[in-house]
Amino acid sequence: MKKGGRGDAGTRGRSDAEIWSWVVHRVFPSRSHRVNSLEGTMKTYFILSAIGKDRPGIVADVSEVIYECGGNIEDSSMSLLRNHFTLLLLFSTEREEVNQKLSSGLKRLEWEKNLTVFYSPITLEEAHPKAKEQTDRFKITTSGVDHAGIVFKVCRLLADRGINIVDMGTRRVLSAESGTPLFEMDIDIQVPRSISEQGLREDLHHLANALMIDLVLKRISFSA
């Protein structure tokens, strides 16, 4: 091969690693594409929820079915509410044609373990969503005499302003002094940076006065 000819035009002055990368992308472009897209094409993602009367073994029963289907649990959220236990989880599997086995296994849980189970396949984009807009995290804490409409009106205000709730918990407790029913609520929210923080604080302040509750809005962190 002549020095300076076509054979080394794309590799002159490059390291061995750079030359190999150039060869793979130029000579075997389809192979390079398959390697880069391998993870996205092989995995199937599912979202699953289950609820049942609390007892030891609910998580073990559900995760056993997922394991038998070659599934890997990636994210989960679980909670005990009075005497009912709920779980919500996202899992993935690289096995093909897994729907029938997964469906029969989960139906068996409903029959034998008295669980109500729902599952659905989701896309790669849904499993790993990209942020549409920069947001900041805040926490809303409320407390006051219990009455209907507190959750609805606070959440409606947030929804009307395009603010997303990412975590929420409520409690009904009795006042230690008078025995009056009190309602407490904690909400973690994502506030788009296009929304005025001062405007949001004023809106929540007016709503709290109308509902006759105490309400505090506290910044948790700045999102990237």
Order of alpha helices (4+ residues) and beta strands (2+ residues): alpha-alpha-alpha-beta-alpha-beta-beta-alpha-beta-alpha-beta-alpha-beta-beta-alpha-beta
